[in-house]
């Protein structure tokens, strides 16, 4: 039975690092703004996006499914636990060696995890894998099936412009980032709106999983029956989760119907 785990992180500038390393002063909001301005200056105006080590993890969402005749679904998100606990939870999931799925995980999420796990002196062996593992079995290997960064894969590993998750989800008929853009996460943290962050990061993980399953079915890696069973299991799970967007449930219903109709057409 294949176990797939889609995940997403939400981060904010590490304002403690900004104070210690750069002597910045003021409230967290003021220090965060100063860090972004400093980064903009460093890059000659090209970007204000901070290097991975300067991102503090404030939210973790996971959407897992064990594919098979009776798929098991798990949808969870956290944002109130503190960074060390969030990273530890993620690393604990990897001890079961699921197939990891992300949207820009190779370029952002996993580098952040590697840096921040080091800063917190956490055991990250589950992320790096045993010394004897083959290169393509590593979560860090860009072309691995162990970790599928769907954004990177669809863009031909840099051969064409990448699509953001919000854009691709909405193109596919999903709700996208309904809680607002990722840039608003810092404001939610400063306001202490942890519930909204949990919902936001959970939705991102769920939509990443749905896009991955459609992609897997489209390239013939999972059969029509497995795909339909997965969609039904996800519909059942989402119908009992008040934090999830109703638009996803409607999308699943439409996708389920479309897949069944196509199967019937092919077998007629």
C-alpha positions in Angstrom: 0.0 0.0 0.0 1.5 3.4 -1.1 1.3 6.1 1.5 1.4 9.7 0.2 1.9 12.7 2.4 1.4 16.2 1.0 2.6 19.0 3.2 2.9 22.7 3.4 4.6 25.2 5.7 3.8 28.8 6.7 6.6 31.0 7.8 7.3 34.5 9.0 10.6 36.4 9.3 12.7 35.3 12.3 12.6 38.7 14.1 14.8 37.4 16.9 17.5 36.7 14.3 17.0 40.2 12.8 17.6 41.7 16.2 20.6 39.6 17.1 22.4 39.6 13.7 21.5 43.0 12.3 20.8 45.1 15.4 17.2 45.8 14.4 14.9 47.3 16.9 11.1 47.8 17.4 8.1 45.6 17.4 8.0 42.3 15.6 6.1 43.9 12.8 8.7 46.7 12.5 11.6 44.3 12.7 10.1 42.1 10.0 9.5 45.0 7.7 13.1 46.1 8.3 14.4 42.6 7.4 12.5 42.6 4.2 13.8 46.1 3.3 17.3 45.0 4.1 16.9 42.0 1.8 15.6 44.2 -1.0 18.7 46.3 -0.7 21.0 43.3 -0.6 19.6 42.0 -3.9 19.6 45.3 -5.7 15.9 45.5 -5.6 15.3 42.1 -7.2 13.5 40.6 -4.2 12.7 41.0 -0.5 12.2 37.3 0.0 14.4 36.2 2.9 17.0 33.4 2.7 15.6 30.1 4.1 17.4 30.2 7.4 15.7 33.5 8.3 12.2 32.0 8.0 10.5 30.9 11.3 8.0 28.1 10.8 4.6 29.0 12.3 2.2 26.6 10.5 2.3 23.0 9.3 -0.4 21.2 7.2 -0.3 17.6 6.2 -2.7 15.7 3.9 -2.0 12.0 3.8 -3.6 9.1 2.1 -2.9 5.4 2.0 -3.9 4.2 -1.5 -5.6 0.9 -1.9 -9.0 -0.7 -1.9 -10.0 1.1 1.3 -8.0 4.3 1.3 -7.2 5.9 4.7 -7.1 9.7 4.8 -5.5 12.0 7.3 -5.8 15.8 7.3 -4.1 17.8 10.0 -2.7 21.2 10.6 -1.0 23.0 13.5 -0.1 26.6 14.2 -0.1 27.1 18.0 2.7 24.8 19.0 5.9 26.7 18.5 8.5 26.1 15.7 10.5 23.3 17.4 7.4 21.2 17.9 6.1 21.8 14.4 9.3 20.7 12.8 9.5 17.7 15.1 6.0 16.6 14.1 7.0 16.8 10.5 10.2 14.8 11.0 8.2 12.2 12.9 5.9 11.7 9.9 8.9 11.0 7.7 10.0 8.1 10.0 7.2 6.1 8.2 8.9 6.8 4.8 5.8 8.1 3.0 6.0 9.4 -0.6 6.4 13.1 0.1 4.5 15.7 -2.0 4.8 19.4 -2.0 4.4 22.6 -4.1 7.8 24.2 -4.2 9.1 22.0 -1.4 12.5 21.5 -3.0 13.0 25.3 -3.4 11.6 26.4 -0.1 9.9 24.1 2.4 12.6 21.5 2.8 15.5 23.9 2.8 13.7 25.8 5.6 13.2 22.5 7.5 16.9 21.6 7.1 18.1 25.0 8.4 15.7 25.3 11.2 16.1 21.7 12.4 19.8 22.4 12.7 19.2 25.6 14.7 16.9 23.7 17.1 19.4 20.8 17.4 16.7 18.3 16.2 17.3 14.8 15.0 16.6 15.1 11.3 17.7 11.6 10.3 14.2 10.8 8.9 14.6 13.7 6.5 18.2 12.8 5.3 17.7 9.0 5.4 20.3 6.3 6.1 23.8 6.7 4.8 23.5 3.6 2.7 20.4 4.8 0.8 20.6 5.3 -3.0 20.5 8.8 -4.2 17.1 8.5 -5.8 15.6 7.3 -2.5 16.5 10.6 -0.8 13.9 13.2 -0.1 16.5 15.8 -1.0 17.1 14.5 -4.5 15.4 16.8 -7.0 14.4 14.1 -9.5 13.3 11.6 -6.9 9.9 9.9 -6.6 10.5 9.9 -2.8 9.7 13.6 -2.8 7.7 15.0 -5.7 7.8 18.8 -5.8 4.9 19.0 -8.2 5.5 22.7 -9.0 9.1 21.9 -10.1 8.1 18.7 -12.0 5.3 20.4 -14.0 7.7 23.3 -14.9 10.2 20.7 -16.3 12.6 21.4 -13.4 13.1 25.0 -14.5 12.6 24.5 -18.3 9.5 26.7 -18.2 8.0 29.3 -15.8 6.6 27.8 -12.6 3.0 28.3 -11.5 2.1 29.2 -7.9 -0.2 26.9 -6.0 -3.0 29.5 -5.7 -2.9 30.1 -9.5 -2.8 26.4 -10.4 -5.5 25.4 -7.9 -7.9 28.0 -9.2 -7.1 27.0 -12.8 -8.1 23.4 -11.8 -11.4 24.7 -10.2 -10.2 24.4 -6.6 -10.7 27.4 -4.2 -7.0 28.3 -4.0 -5.7 30.3 -1.1 -9.0 31.3 0.4 -7.5 32.8 3.5 -5.5 35.3 1.6 -2.0 35.4 0.2 1.0 34.0 2.0 2.2 37.5 2.6 -0.7 38.0 5.1 0.6 35.2 7.4 2.8 37.5 9.3 -0.2 39.8 10.1 -2.2 36.8 11.3 0.7 35.8 13.6 1.0 39.3 15.0 -2.8 39.3 15.6 -2.6 35.8 17.2 -5.1 34.4 14.7 -3.8 30.9 14.9 -7.0 29.2 13.9 -7.0 31.0 10.6 -3.4 30.0 10.0 -4.2 26.3 10.7 -7.1 26.4 8.2 -5.0 28.1 5.6 -2.0 25.7 5.8 -4.4 22.7 5.9 -6.2 23.9 2.8 -2.9 24.3 1.0 -1.8 20.7 1.9 -5.2 19.3 0.9 -5.2 21.0 -2.5 -1.6 19.9 -3.2 -2.6 16.3 -2.5 -5.6 16.6 -4.9 -3.5 18.0 -7.7 -0.9 15.3 -7.2 -3.6 12.5 -7.3 -5.0 13.9 -10.5 -1.5 14.1 -12.0 -0.7 10.5 -10.9 -3.9 9.3 -12.6 -3.2 11.3 -15.7 0.2 9.9 -16.2 -1.0 6.3 -15.5 0.7 5.7 -12.2 -2.6 5.0 -10.4 -5.6 3.2 -12.0 -9.0 4.7 -12.4 -10.5 2.5 -9.6 -7.7 3.6 -7.2 -8.2 7.2 -8.2 -12.0 7.1 -7.7 -11.6 5.3 -4.3 -9.2 8.0 -3.2 -11.6 10.8 -4.3 -14.5 9.1 -2.4 -12.4 8.7 0.7 -11.3 12.3 0.6 -14.9 13.5 0.1 -16.0 11.5 3.2 -13.1 12.9 5.3 -13.7 16.5 4.2 -17.4 16.3 4.8 -16.6 15.8 8.5 -14.1 18.7 8.7 -15.6 22.1 9.3 -12.3 23.8 8.7 -12.1 22.7 5.1 -13.6 24.8 2.3 -16.9 23.5 0.9 -15.6 24.3 -2.6 -13.1 21.4 -2.3 -15.9 19.0 -1.5 -17.9 20.2 -4.5 -14.8 19.8 -6.7 -14.3 16.3 -5.4 -17.9 15.4 -6.3 -17.5 16.8 -9.8 -14.2 15.0 -10.3 -15.6 11.7 -8.9 -18.5 11.9 -11.4 -16.2 12.8 -14.3 -13.8 10.0 -13.6 -16.6 7.4 -13.3 -18.2 8.6 -16.5 -14.8 8.3 -18.3 -14.3 4.8 -17.0 -17.8 3.8 -18.2 -17.1 5.3 -21.6 -13.8 3.3 -22.0 -15.4 0.0 -21.0 -18.5 0.4 -23.1 
